[in-house]
Amino acid sequence: MIDPGAPAILGNTEVCGNVGTTLGIDPSPYDSFSWSTGAITPSITVVGPGVYSVYAVFGDCDYTSEIEVVDLASTIQLITIIGPSTITGTDPVQFTATPFLPDADSIVWTLPNGWVWGDDLDHFDAEALVIPASDAGEYTICATSYTEGCAGNELCYSTLVTGMFGILSNNMDVLAYPNPTTGLFTISCGSNSIPTDVRITDQLGRAVTTKQVRRTAGNLQLDMDGLAEGRYTIAFRVDGKLVRSAVVVGR
């Protein structure tokens, strides 16, 4: 009688999530055997990752073999996306998914509506060079990692686009700065008239007030310190024309 040694467990040891896979041994050398699942068949189907073992007896000898089934999705989990929290203008900006995941075959980015790819040679790696939309607002960019057709977690990142610094209305240049602001906010107009009838509303359209309004020739300065972080709309009149400008308050 030749000692066969511990049984070799064969089967696919990499699954995607709670997907079943079949494990098996050659039963012929052994007098009896049983799996850690309680099965006494030569092969078993297990669901999801985990460590599975088989106990086999040959004569006066007994053996235990084990094998680990790994979830591929767990090996390619993204942790965070690094990028600008506020974007002004339409120049290309970069977002980076971390970690870089050498085990991932690709990282697929989902761009918000109105966004396009910049001069980025590889659209399926951890770095995304994109051109934001010109319209102000809050946008969400997402990334998902893949390996062997298995998807990891989807991770999303929200950023605020403030639009351009200046706006053009009725052939009148209006410059609003700084944007975003932590407090003081100035509106400069291409006119010697002083902006009047100032009205500030939040994202829900509710009217808010500021601590102080200062007017000089062609300029309007608002003290927005104390307002909650977020996007506001400032409406005012210059030379009888209604002008609106978006401003973001940040800390």
Sequence and secondary structure as in RCSB ss.txt:
>XXXX:A:sequence
MIDPGAPAILGNTEVCGNVGTTLGIDPSPYDSFSWSTGAITPSITVVGPGVYSVYAVFGDCDYTSEIEVVDLAST
IQLITIIGPSTITGTDPVQFTATPFLPDADSIVWTLPNGWVWGDDLDHFDAEALVIPASDAGEYTICATSYTEGC
AGNELCYSTLVTGMFGILSNNMDVLAYPNPTTGLFTISCGSNSIPTDVRITDQLGRAVTTKQVRRTAGNLQLDMD
GLAEGRYTIAFRVDGKLVRSAVVVGR
>XXXX:A:secstr
     S   EE  EESSS EEEEE   TT SEEEETTS  SSEEEEESSEEEEEEEEETTEEEEEEEEEEEGGGG
G   EEE  SEEESSS EEEEEES  TT SEEEEE  TT EE S S TTSSEEEEE  SS EEEEEEEEEEETTE
EEEEEEEEEEEEE SEEEETTEEEEEESSSBSSEEEEEESSSS  EEEEEE TTS EE  SEEEEETTEEEEE T
TS SEEEEEEEEETTEEEEEEEEE  
